[in-house]
Amino acid sequence: MANATITRTKTQYFAMEFLGTGDPAFGGKANDRILSEDGIFLDEHRVGLDGQRQVFSDRNEAERVASLAKNRRQGGLISVLPYHGE
């Protein structure tokens, strides 16, 4: 049996703000947004057009920066998720 090499990479993270419930395609009112490199939340479909997703090497830093975004919405929940690339 051949020896296998395992390469570990450091996990990267991105932040999202979740608000509302139900998929809009089915009549829901959810509007989830991704934190951009500009430090503001953008609708997911606009990230590629208006700016790139902000990627962090530290989970706590991602949450801290997201909590300071100028366009946070009342009642929005911030979540930090692993980023695996485009």
Residue pairs with C-beta under 8 A, 6 or more apart in sequence:
10 57
11 59
11 82
11 83
12 55
12 56
12 57
12 82
12 83
13 55
13 56
13 57
13 58
13 59
13 62
13 80
13 81
13 82
13 83
14 34
14 35
14 53
14 54
14 55
14 56
14 62
14 80
14 81
14 83
15 34
15 35
15 54
15 56
15 62
15 63
15 65
15 66
15 78
15 79
15 80
15 81
16 32
16 33
16 34
16 35
16 41
16 78
16 79
16 81
17 32
17 33
17 35
17 41
17 66
17 69
17 72
17 73
17 76
17 77
17 78
17 79
18 30
18 32
18 76
18 77
18 78
18 79
19 30
19 31
19 32
19 33
19 73
19 75
19 76
19 77
20 28
20 29
20 30
20 31
21 28
21 29
21 30
22 28
22 29
22 30
23 30
24 30
24 31
31 43
32 44
33 41
33 42
33 43
33 44
34 41
34 42
34 44
34 47
34 53
35 41
35 42
35 53
35 54
35 62
35 65
35 66
35 69
36 42
36 47
36 50
36 51
36 52
36 53
36 54
37 51
37 52
37 53
37 54
38 51
39 54
39 65
39 68
39 69
39 70
40 69
40 70
40 71
41 66
41 69
41 71
41 72
42 50
42 51
47 53
53 83
54 62
54 65
55 83
56 62
56 65
56 80
59 80
62 80
63 78
63 80
66 78
66 80
67 78
